Amino acid sequence: MGKLLNGGLAVGGTLLAFGALKRALNPRPRYAPWEKPRYEDFEKRVCIVGGGFGGYSAATKLTELTNGREDVGVLVIARDNFFTFWPMVPGIVSSDIDSRNVAQPLRRALITAGASFRRAKLKEIDHENQRIVTDGGLDFPYDQLVISLGGQPNFFGIPGVEEHALHMRGVEDAEHIRNRVIERFEEVSLMRGEVPESKLTFVVIGGGATGTEVASEIHTLVHEALAPDYPNIDPNRVRIFLLEGLPQILPELDPSLQRAARTRLFNEHIEVMTSTFAEEVTEDQVRLKGGDVIHSENVIWTAGNRPNVAIHDLGLPVDERNGIKVDEYLRVEGFPGIWAIGDCAAIRDIREGFEGRYVPPTAQAAGQEGYTVAKNILATLDGREDELEKFAYKPLGQLVELGSDFAVNEVMGVRFSGLAAAIFWRLAYLVRLNSPQSKIRIAADWISALFVRPAVTQVRGTSQE
């Protein structure tokens, strides 16, 4: 009898533990479906346009600050119903990370927090009536409006880049790069005779964090995933170039970490060319300033970023180079009730020693801007404008992963590299994912990769046959 009782208690305790874990991983929405008022019915309405790091951070912080209040409604409008967790995007190239786990479900996260969401594209702002107009003619009112439209690639007028180069701005771009590598291997496996050098040469232009990570991920894809599946192709025939216009790659890092990264790339036989500028990109080559030519049909552009061109249609003051003009509180100059953050905003850096510069267009900066703008909007709505907070960018460091077993990190002034840095990179970003399902899936993928070699496929539609 005692054994049965103990067994029953053990089973019951296990079930309770699983139930508690399930509730923790699936929090209840702030409002039940029948409780939540329509966005238009709230007394004070905050509309946030853009679902990237800036817009998402602003929305979640605002719902957190207004928890327990029923007078503030938050609406996020974005062209996609997912939030791209940018630090993990390069990992899609090597299939180290599944793209569905990088595309975080935006709608569910916002509804759970108590905000509303609509997938739409901003068309114009009706300043007189305080409404925004989206594609299809739908309009939404606002008392406070946040513009966080992000950025887009800047090709600097270099001929052929836009037409012939792959870009790296999100999940789909990373999948395109992976598929391009696989496609080249499929093509070469069918060739008889001499294989053109351009087929298996990959050129990544831009030696910042994104470009450096992409070059390393291509190496991982080729040597760890594709090599066993294409025994007739010598992976050492694949050439990977990383071009950077500055004297060093990863210019935002300390020189010691730059050297560590450069050594890692050298060991992977990635050819790094610094102080090098592309002059033209054609269908099968990259022409460099000085006359040199790299024969390649596979060019990836990661070298520049500019504000989203859509900001020019909103009737707001724009700095052609840096974005929408804002003051130190992130308010758009001359437009009370409108704020701008992220890559589309020209935000001056007020830190000592950085006077005259602008806050860099990074995910880290956009997240901090989102938190600040949320606090300032709430202060404005409550008539506490004397409590507005100036935005002061506080860089926490830089994490750059170069393969599953190596990273170069600088965190709060502490610099380290190697396997320990790679483990830190993974843990640091894993806990920052907003989707519990993605956390579990990515952790499971990383653990399984310790025992099973990666395998990748190229999924093509019937239109490509």
Solvent accessible surface area in square Angstrom, and as a share of the most:
residue,aa,sasa,rsa
1,M,194,0.87
2,G,43,0.42
3,K,180,0.76
4,L,138,0.69
5,L,111,0.55
6,N,98,0.50
7,G,35,0.34
8,G,44,0.42
9,L,119,0.59
10,A,63,0.49
11,V,91,0.52
12,G,29,0.28
13,G,37,0.35
14,T,68,0.39
15,L,118,0.59
16,L,134,0.67
17,A,62,0.48
18,F,127,0.53
19,G,23,0.22
20,A,49,0.38
21,L,95,0.47
22,K,139,0.59
23,R,159,0.58
24,A,74,0.57
25,L,55,0.28
26,N,75,0.39
27,P,79,0.50
28,R,212,0.77
29,P,68,0.43
30,R,63,0.23
31,Y,26,0.10
32,A,24,0.18
33,P,124,0.78
34,W,210,0.74
35,E,98,0.44
36,K,50,0.21
37,P,51,0.32
38,R,149,0.54
39,Y,10,0.04
40,E,58,0.26
41,D,91,0.47
42,F,11,0.05
43,E,128,0.58
44,K,41,0.17
45,R,56,0.21
46,V,0,0.00
47,C,0,0.00
48,I,1,0.00
49,V,3,0.02
50,G,8,0.08
51,G,13,0.13
52,G,35,0.34
53,F,26,0.11
54,G,3,0.03
55,G,0,0.00
56,Y,32,0.12
57,S,10,0.06
58,A,1,0.01
59,A,0,0.00
60,T,35,0.20
61,K,41,0.17
62,L,1,0.00
63,T,7,0.04
64,E,112,0.50
65,L,63,0.32
66,T,2,0.01
67,N,106,0.55
68,G,67,0.65
69,R,69,0.25
70,E,112,0.50
71,D,32,0.16
72,V,8,0.04
73,G,2,0.02
74,V,7,0.04
75,L,2,0.01
76,V,0,0.00
77,I,0,0.00
78,A,8,0.06
79,R,173,0.63
80,D,55,0.29
81,N,68,0.35
82,F,67,0.28
83,F,8,0.04
84,T,33,0.19
85,F,3,0.01
86,W,59,0.21
87,P,24,0.15
88,M,0,0.00
89,V,0,0.00
90,P,4,0.03
91,G,6,0.06
92,I,0,0.00
93,V,0,0.00
94,S,4,0.03
95,S,37,0.24
96,D,32,0.17
97,I,2,0.01
98,D,63,0.33
99,S,20,0.13
100,R,145,0.53
101,N,1,0.01
102,V,0,0.00
103,A,22,0.17
104,Q,0,0.00
105,P,54,0.34
106,L,0,0.00
107,R,104,0.38
108,R,151,0.55
109,A,21,0.16
110,L,1,0.00
111,I,66,0.33
112,T,33,0.19
113,A,30,0.24
114,G,7,0.07
115,A,0,0.00
116,S,10,0.06
117,F,0,0.00
118,R,114,0.41
119,R,155,0.57
120,A,16,0.13
121,K,118,0.50
122,L,17,0.08
123,K,122,0.52
124,E,80,0.36
125,I,13,0.07
126,D,45,0.23
127,H,62,0.28
128,E,157,0.70
129,N,95,0.49
130,Q,73,0.33
131,R,76,0.28
132,I,0,0.00
133,V,29,0.16
134,T,0,0.00
135,D,75,0.39
136,G,83,0.79
137,G,54,0.52
138,L,115,0.57
139,D,61,0.32
140,F,20,0.08
141,P,5,0.03
142,Y,5,0.02
143,D,40,0.21
144,Q,16,0.07
145,L,0,0.00
146,V,0,0.00
147,I,0,0.00
148,S,8,0.05
149,L,38,0.19
150,G,23,0.22
151,G,14,0.14
152,Q,42,0.19
153,P,22,0.14
154,N,35,0.18
155,F,31,0.13
156,F,125,0.52
157,G,74,0.71
158,I,36,0.18
159,P,78,0.49
160,G,16,0.15
161,V,0,0.00
162,E,113,0.51
163,E,127,0.57
164,H,76,0.34
165,A,9,0.07
166,L,32,0.16
167,H,47,0.21
168,M,7,0.03
169,R,97,0.36
170,G,12,0.11
171,V,15,0.09
172,E,118,0.53
173,D,31,0.16
174,A,0,0.00
175,E,46,0.21
176,H,97,0.43
177,I,1,0.01
178,R,39,0.14
179,N,33,0.17
180,R,58,0.21
181,V,0,0.00
182,I,6,0.03
183,E,46,0.21
184,R,26,0.10
185,F,0,0.00
186,E,74,0.33
187,E,48,0.22
188,V,9,0.05
189,S,29,0.19
190,L,140,0.70
191,M,62,0.28
192,R,203,0.74
193,G,71,0.68
194,E,157,0.70
195,V,16,0.09
196,P,63,0.40
197,E,93,0.42
198,S,11,0.07
199,K,31,0.13
200,L,6,0.03
201,T,2,0.01
202,F,1,0.00
203,V,0,0.00
204,V,0,0.00
205,I,11,0.05
206,G,6,0.06
207,G,0,0.00
208,G,25,0.24
209,A,22,0.17
210,T,29,0.17
211,G,1,0.01
212,T,0,0.00
213,E,14,0.06
214,V,0,0.00
215,A,0,0.00
216,S,0,0.00
217,E,9,0.04
218,I,0,0.00
219,H,29,0.13
220,T,21,0.12
221,L,0,0.00
222,V,0,0.00
223,H,56,0.25
224,E,90,0.41
225,A,1,0.00
226,L,2,0.01
227,A,23,0.18
228,P,63,0.40
229,D,67,0.34
230,Y,24,0.09
231,P,123,0.77
232,N,103,0.53
233,I,6,0.03
234,D,67,0.35
235,P,31,0.19
236,N,108,0.56
237,R,117,0.43
238,V,15,0.09
239,R,90,0.33
240,I,6,0.03
241,F,13,0.06
242,L,0,0.00
243,L,2,0.01
244,E,20,0.09
245,G,23,0.23
246,L,92,0.46
247,P,93,0.59
248,Q,78,0.35
249,I,0,0.00
250,L,0,0.00
251,P,64,0.40
252,E,85,0.38
253,L,9,0.04
254,D,36,0.18
255,P,77,0.48
256,S,47,0.31
257,L,6,0.03
258,Q,16,0.07
259,R,153,0.56
260,A,24,0.19
261,A,0,0.00
262,R,80,0.29
263,T,77,0.45
264,R,49,0.18
265,L,0,0.00
266,F,152,0.63
267,N,98,0.50
268,E,15,0.07
269,H,140,0.63
270,I,6,0.03
271,E,62,0.28
272,V,23,0.13
273,M,55,0.25
274,T,33,0.19
275,S,70,0.45
276,T,22,0.13
277,F,109,0.45
278,A,8,0.06
279,E,91,0.41
280,E,50,0.22
281,V,2,0.01
282,T,28,0.16
283,E,133,0.59
284,D,69,0.36
285,Q,27,0.12
286,V,0,0.00
287,R,97,0.35
288,L,4,0.02
289,K,128,0.54
290,G,85,0.81
291,G,60,0.58
292,D,94,0.48
293,V,63,0.36
294,I,15,0.08
295,H,90,0.40
296,S,0,0.00
297,E,37,0.17
298,N,0,0.00
299,V,2,0.01
300,I,1,0.01
301,W,8,0.03
302,T,31,0.18
303,A,43,0.33
304,G,19,0.18
305,N,48,0.25
306,R,95,0.35
307,P,14,0.09
308,N,26,0.13
309,V,73,0.42
310,A,27,0.21
311,I,1,0.00
312,H,89,0.40
313,D,103,0.53
314,L,6,0.03
315,G,54,0.52
316,L,16,0.08
317,P,37,0.23
318,V,33,0.19
319,D,33,0.17
320,E,137,0.62
321,R,202,0.74
322,N,38,0.19
323,G,0,0.00
324,I,0,0.00
325,K,81,0.34
326,V,11,0.06
327,D,37,0.19
328,E,69,0.31
329,Y,45,0.17
330,L,0,0.00
331,R,76,0.28
332,V,4,0.02
333,E,82,0.37
334,G,74,0.71
335,F,59,0.24
336,P,123,0.77
337,G,12,0.12
338,I,4,0.02
339,W,2,0.01
340,A,0,0.00
341,I,0,0.00
342,G,10,0.10
343,D,26,0.13
344,C,0,0.00
345,A,11,0.09
346,A,5,0.04
347,I,7,0.04
348,R,137,0.50
349,D,6,0.03
350,I,76,0.39
351,R,55,0.20
352,E,162,0.73
353,G,54,0.52
354,F,66,0.28
355,E,121,0.54
356,G,60,0.58
357,R,140,0.51
358,Y,64,0.24
359,V,15,0.09
360,P,48,0.30
361,P,78,0.49
362,T,58,0.34
363,A,27,0.21
364,Q,49,0.22
365,A,1,0.01
366,A,7,0.05
367,G,10,0.09
368,Q,35,0.15
369,E,4,0.02
370,G,0,0.00
371,Y,105,0.40
372,T,9,0.05
373,V,0,0.00
374,A,0,0.00
375,K,76,0.32
376,N,1,0.01
377,I,1,0.00
378,L,15,0.08
379,A,4,0.03
380,T,29,0.17
381,L,28,0.14
382,D,50,0.26
383,G,64,0.62
384,R,81,0.29
385,E,94,0.42
386,D,134,0.69
387,E,100,0.45
388,L,24,0.12
389,E,74,0.33
390,K,105,0.44
391,F,5,0.02
392,A,34,0.26
393,Y,13,0.05
394,K,131,0.56
395,P,64,0.40
396,L,97,0.48
397,G,25,0.25
398,Q,51,0.23
399,L,27,0.13
400,V,0,0.00
401,E,7,0.03
402,L,0,0.00
403,G,4,0.04
404,S,63,0.41
405,D,72,0.37
406,F,35,0.14
407,A,0,0.00
408,V,0,0.00
409,N,0,0.00
410,E,34,0.15
411,V,36,0.21
412,M,141,0.63
413,G,53,0.51
414,V,92,0.53
415,R,121,0.44
416,F,58,0.24
417,S,48,0.31
418,G,15,0.15
419,L,108,0.54
420,A,70,0.54
421,A,0,0.00
422,A,0,0.00
423,I,91,0.46
424,F,79,0.33
425,W,6,0.02
426,R,31,0.11
427,L,105,0.52
428,A,27,0.21
429,Y,25,0.10
430,L,28,0.14
431,V,104,0.60
432,R,130,0.48
433,L,3,0.02
434,N,46,0.24
435,S,6,0.04
436,P,32,0.20
437,Q,60,0.27
438,S,3,0.02
439,K,66,0.28
440,I,100,0.51
441,R,92,0.34
442,I,1,0.00
443,A,28,0.22
444,A,55,0.42
445,D,56,0.29
446,W,23,0.08
447,I,102,0.52
448,S,55,0.35
449,A,54,0.42
450,L,139,0.69
451,F,166,0.69
452,V,98,0.56
453,R,134,0.49
454,P,43,0.27
455,A,82,0.64
456,V,21,0.12
457,T,99,0.58
458,Q,43,0.19
459,V,130,0.75
460,R,119,0.43
461,G,40,0.39
462,T,115,0.67
463,S,112,0.72
464,Q,106,0.47
465,E,163,0.73
